[in-house]
Amino acid sequence: MMTDLPIVVGVDGSEPALRAVDWAADEAVVRGLPLRLVYASLWERYEGAHLAADLGKPSEQVAAEDVVANAARRATNRRPEVRVSTDVQPEDPEYALVRESRSAFLLVTGTRGRSGMAEALLGSVSLTMAGHAHCPVVVVRGSHDNGALPVIHGRVVVGVGEQPVASAAVRFAAEEARRRGVELEAVRAWRCPAHETTDHPLLAGEPARLHELQAVEVLEKALEDVPAGVEVRRRTVEDHARTVLVDASRDADLLVLGARRRQRHFGLQLGRVAHGVLHHSACPVVIVPEPV
């Protein structure tokens, strides 16, 4: 489907946000889409008033202009052909970026933190975007040298949930695999409840086998509409879904998950699995809204 909607990046001057700019600039050029860099914050209204004492501008304006200008330079230095626009919005970033997601093709954020340990945990803005955005959200997990992770594994991984139907996440992942010319790995985790196990050696494997077969069936149903020409690898694994997907992310260039969006529900619409994967994935994660 042709679109000219922009790839929007939330920037705040941090190194993780600049890595997100790198990733988004590459994607914008490959897709032929414009890149929109958005800075939104309220904190400068209350701190750092000395910043612009000699410049004749409010300190928050100086700080914001510097952040977006630096991000724009980063994008054009990396990809001179990219079409870049910037915007500064004096409001909470959560509200600003959710609104931006209504007219974006992708919304891209970085992890937030100044050290390796801090970056293992996701900031509140990224979590809010993943749980509320109206378009797919990419959280870029990058290396610590200010560069985006290179495409080295040749694999897009999609986590398949309990519903045995083709989902928006599967469609998105299949299109990404096709566009990149790489393998699509569809993963379904399963577990055998403890109350179904037995100590009898002749029966011990039966409950587990039943759950495994059900996982295979769900996986096959979810992949029915994957376009011809996309190489698909199917994998069912007995373990917690978060553990399985985080392990899979170590050999993936992109990990895709779905998140259900319930109308008139204002809480964080992000399941425990997606929440855990966002904190610990070894590669960029895409959260695709799934209407209920």
C-alpha positions, 0 to 999 in steps of 0.5 A, spaced: 500 500 500 502 506 497 503 512 503 506 518 504 505 518 511 511 520 515 516 516 520 516 519 526 521 519 531 521 522 538 527 525 540 530 528 547 537 529 546 539 522 549 544 517 545 538 512 545 534 517 541 539 518 536 540 511 535 532 511 533 534 517 528 539 513 525 534 507 524 528 511 522 533 515 517 535 508 514 527 506 514 525 512 511 530 512 505 528 505 503 521 506 504 521 513 500 517 516 506 519 523 509 522 523 516 519 527 522 523 529 528 518 531 534 521 534 541 516 535 546 517 536 553 515 541 559 520 540 564 524 546 561 519 551 563 521 549 571 529 548 570 535 551 567 532 558 566 540 560 566 541 557 559 539 562 554 540 568 559 544 572 553 540 569 547 534 573 548 530 567 548 526 562 553 531 557 555 526 551 553 526 554 546 533 554 546 534 547 548 528 544 544 531 547 538 538 545 539 535 538 540 531 537 534 537 541 530 542 536 532 537 530 530 536 533 523 543 533 522 544 526 525 539 524 520 542 528 514 549 526 515 547 518 515 542 519 509 543 525 505 537 524 501 532 523 507 526 528 507 527 531 514 522 536 518 522 537 525 517 540 530 517 542 537 511 541 542 511 544 549 507 539 552 508 532 555 511 527 550 506 522 551 500 526 549 504 529 543 507 522 540 500 519 541 497 524 537 502 524 532 501 516 531 494 518 528 498 520 522 504 516 522 506 510 518 511 508 524 512 511 530 520 510 533 523 511 540 529 509 543 530 506 550 532 511 555 538 511 559 545 513 560 548 506 562 548 499 559 544 497 566 539 503 565 538 502 558 536 495 559 529 498 562 525 502 558 523 509 559 515 511 560 515 515 554 516 508 550 512 504 554 506 509 553 507 509 546 507 502 545 501 501 549 497 507 546 499 509 539 495 508 533 500 506 528 506 501 529 511 503 534 518 501 533 523 501 540 530 501 537 535 497 541 541 499 539 549 498 541 552 503 545 557 506 540 551 511 538 550 507 532 543 503 530 544 495 530 546 493 523 542 488 519 546 481 520 541 476 522 537 475 516 531 474 520 524 477 522 521 474 528 514 474 529 510 472 536 504 468 535 499 469 540 493 465 542 488 467 537 488 462 531 487 467 526 492 472 521 493 478 525 496 485 523 502 483 527 503 477 522 501 481 516 506 486 518 512 481 519 511 478 513 511 484 509 518 486 513 521 479 511 519 480 504 521 487 503 528 485 506 528 479 503 529 475 509 526 469 513 520 470 517 520 466 523 514 465 527 514 463 534 509 460 538 510 458 546 506 453 549 506 450 556 503 444 560 499 446 566 502 443 572 495 440 574 495 436 567 502 433 569 502 426 572 508 421 575 506 415 571 511 414 566 507 411 561 502 417 561 507 423 562 508 425 555 501 425 553 498 432 556 505 436 553 504 433 547 496 435 546 499 442 548 504 442 543 499 440 537 495 445 539 500 450 539 502 447 532 495 448 530 495 455 532 501 457 528 499 454 522 492 458 522 496 464 523 500 464 517 495 462 512 495 468 509 502 469 508 504 471 501 507 466 497 515 468 496 516 469 503 520 464 506 517 462 513 520 458 519 515 455 524 517 454 531 513 452 537 517 452 544 515 449 551 517 455 555 514 462 558 513 466 552 517 472 554 523 467 555 522 464 548 521 471 544 527 474 548 531 468 546 529 469 539 531 476 539 538 475 539 538 472 532 533 477 529 534 483 526 527 485 528 522 482 533 514 483 531 509 483 536 501 485 537 498 489 542 490 489 542 487 496 542 480 496 546 476 502 544 474 506 550 480 503 554 484 508 557 489 504 561 496 501 558 494 496 553 500 492 553 500 485 555 505 482 560 509 478 554 510 485 550 512 489 556 517 484 558 520 483 551 520 491 550 525 491 556 529 485 555 530 484 547 536 484 544 534 487 537 529 492 535 521 491 537 515 493 533 509 493 537 503 493 532 496 495 534 491 489 534 483 491 534 479 488 538 
